[in-house]
């Protein structure tokens, strides 16, 4: 990651306590910015590392929410398009059993190389 006055490296590592991979972030920052950030963290009775980890987790949560929202919007568009095709007589709704039967036939055709 690179921002004004910062450079960084992320290195993956697995800790015995954690079942998922963990990463370490190293970055350079101006001395004055570090001093002020440490003072702000101390006021919160936290270390600068704890504050930075919390902010990184908040950013990740924001990104997950953004990505989920994008997917939700895409899915809503697909559903609206499907109903539009149905209303225009360009498609039909079928039962789950019928869909499974058709899918099995398509799989069999693909396996035979006749799809």
C-alpha positions in Angstrom: 0.0 0.0 0.0 1.3 3.5 -0.7 -0.2 6.7 0.5 1.4 10.1 0.9 4.1 9.7 3.4 3.5 6.0 3.8 4.9 2.8 2.2 3.9 -0.7 3.3 4.3 -4.4 3.0 1.8 -7.2 3.9 3.2 -10.6 4.8 1.0 -13.6 5.4 1.6 -15.8 8.5 -0.3 -18.4 10.4 -0.3 -18.3 14.1 -0.9 -21.4 16.3 -3.9 -19.8 17.9 -5.6 -18.9 14.7 -7.1 -21.3 12.2 -7.1 -18.6 9.5 -4.0 -17.0 7.9 -3.0 -13.7 9.5 -1.0 -10.9 7.8 1.4 -8.3 9.1 1.3 -4.8 7.8 4.5 -2.7 8.0 4.5 0.9 6.8 6.5 4.0 7.2 5.0 7.2 8.5 6.3 10.6 9.4 7.6 10.9 13.0 5.2 13.7 13.9 2.2 11.8 12.6 3.3 8.7 14.6 3.7 10.8 17.8 0.3 12.4 17.4 -1.4 9.1 16.5 0.2 7.4 19.6 -1.1 10.2 21.8 -4.6 9.8 20.4 -4.4 6.0 21.0 -3.2 6.6 24.5 -6.2 8.8 25.2 -8.4 5.8 24.1 -6.3 3.6 26.5 -5.2 1.6 23.5 -1.9 0.9 21.7 -1.4 2.4 18.2 -1.3 -1.2 16.9 -4.8 -1.9 18.4 -6.2 1.3 16.9 -4.7 0.5 13.5 -6.0 -3.1 13.6 -9.5 -1.8 14.5 -9.5 0.7 11.7 -8.3 -2.0 9.2 -11.1 -4.3 10.4 -13.6 -1.4 10.0 -12.4 -0.7 6.4 -12.7 -4.5 5.6 -16.3 -4.5 7.0 -17.1 -1.4 4.9 -15.7 -3.2 1.8 -17.7 -6.4 2.5 -20.8 -4.3 2.9 -20.1 -2.5 -0.4 -19.5 -5.7 -2.3 -22.6 -7.3 -0.8 -24.6 -4.2 -1.8 -23.3 -4.4 -5.4 -24.2 -8.1 -5.6 -27.7 -7.4 -4.2 -28.3 -4.7 -6.8 -27.1 -7.1 -9.6 -29.4 -9.9 -8.3 -32.4 -7.5 -8.2 -31.6 -6.5 -11.8 -31.5 -10.1 -12.9 -34.8 -10.9 -11.1 -36.5 -7.8 -12.7 -35.2 -8.8 -16.1 -36.5 -12.4 -15.6 -40.0 -11.1 -14.8 -39.9 -8.7 -17.7 -39.1 -11.6 -20.1 -42.0 -13.6 -18.5 -44.4 -10.7 -18.8 -43.4 -10.3 -22.5 -44.0 -14.1 -23.1 -40.4 -14.7 -23.7 -39.9 -17.3 -20.9 -41.8 -19.7 -18.7 -41.6 -20.6 -15.0 -41.1 -24.3 -14.3 -41.2 -26.4 -11.2 -38.0 -27.3 -9.3 -38.5 -30.9 -10.3 -38.8 -30.0 -14.0 -35.7 -27.8 -13.7 -33.7 -30.7 -12.1 -34.9 -33.1 -14.9 -33.8 -30.6 -17.5 -30.4 -30.0 -15.8 -29.7 -33.8 -15.5 -30.4 -34.1 -19.3 -28.1 -31.2 -20.0 -25.4 -32.8 -17.9 -25.8 -36.1 -19.7 -25.6 -34.4 -23.1 -22.4 -32.6 -21.9 -20.9 -35.9 -20.7 -21.7 -37.5 -24.1 -20.2 -34.5 -25.9 -23.5 -33.8 -27.6 -24.4 -30.5 -26.0 
